[in-house]
């Protein structure tokens, strides 16, 4: 994967999904005192800060404005020493690619052992029901490989790693400090709640549904408030909304799954501004009445 692949995806995905009302990324800003995000076209990357330590969750596209937008949040790229990767798709690892700006070249990257096989070439990432192979990702960062249910202590921050295969074979979500669940491309929020992520981009849709159902049981069993934060469609702490349709898959070209609040073209970022990033708290996603 290289910068040209991010630019190619920007062009092709914009054409493919323009007007489909599918992607509704958060703008750059803060969810609360601990969690911030940067918008990169249709994708979000996140930062979790506690007691002076900031962990980055996913690395977005190979995106030229990342340093600028991190500056809107007063986060210095050199302060990032730990990056959790949910999966290795173009829009989740771009800032780690060898031809990126290398803002995080000294950071340790955490990802599942299964997902790492895409990077080594043992497996190839396929989309559109297995018909199309994506380019390989190349990175030089030190990698720490994770197992399902492994618990990390990163400078006093508790990270529980939960394997949710389906979108990719080794997709992992992260529950941080028992309060914030970062789900990558496991859940898609529509106007009426959460679904399994886009059908055209999954390795195995049936497996993705089973993984989401299992994740719901896991999270509900904790009997506490948990903010569920997605990679492309915002966040919510209403678990009934989050898990409203765990047995269904978002089919991006079917009208039923559209969200009237989604932008016509998520690759146009005119409404993502420094003024808003510094002054507007990012609202949770709720069901439309």
HELIX and SHEET records of a PDB file:
HELIX    1   1 UNK A    3  UNK A   17  1                                  15    
HELIX    2   2 UNK A   66  UNK A   72  1                                   7    
HELIX    3   3 UNK A   77  UNK A   79  5                                   3    
HELIX    4   4 UNK A   90  UNK A   93  1                                   4    
HELIX    5   5 UNK A   94  UNK A   96  5                                   3    
HELIX    6   6 UNK A  116  UNK A  120  1                                   5    
HELIX    7   7 UNK A  199  UNK A  201  5                                   3    
HELIX    8   8 UNK A  205  UNK A  220  1                                  16    
HELIX    9   9 UNK A  239  UNK A  242  1                                   4    
HELIX   10  10 UNK A  255  UNK A  257  5                                   3    
HELIX   11  11 UNK A  274  UNK A  279  1                                   6    
SHEET    1   A 7 UNK A  29  UNK A  30  0                                        
SHEET    2   A 7 UNK A  35  UNK A  40 -1                                        
SHEET    3   A 7 UNK A  43  UNK A  50 -1                                        
SHEET    4   A 7 UNK A  53  UNK A  57 -1                                        
SHEET    5   A 7 UNK A  82  UNK A  84  1                                        
SHEET    6   A 7 UNK A 108  UNK A 112  1                                        
SHEET    7   A 7 UNK A 143  UNK A 146  1                                        
SHEET    1   B 2 UNK A 126  UNK A 127  0                                        
SHEET    2   B 2 UNK A 132  UNK A 133 -1                                        
SHEET    1   C 6 UNK A 151  UNK A 154  0                                        
SHEET    2   C 6 UNK A 157  UNK A 163 -1                                        
SHEET    3   C 6 UNK A 172  UNK A 176 -1                                        
SHEET    4   C 6 UNK A 180  UNK A 182 -1                                        
SHEET    5   C 6 UNK A 227  UNK A 229  1                                        
SHEET    6   C 6 UNK A 235  UNK A 236 -1                                        
SHEET    1   D 3 UNK A 187  UNK A 190  0                                        
SHEET    2   D 3 UNK A 193  UNK A 196 -1                                        
SHEET    3   D 3 UNK A 245  UNK A 249  1                                        
END                                                                             
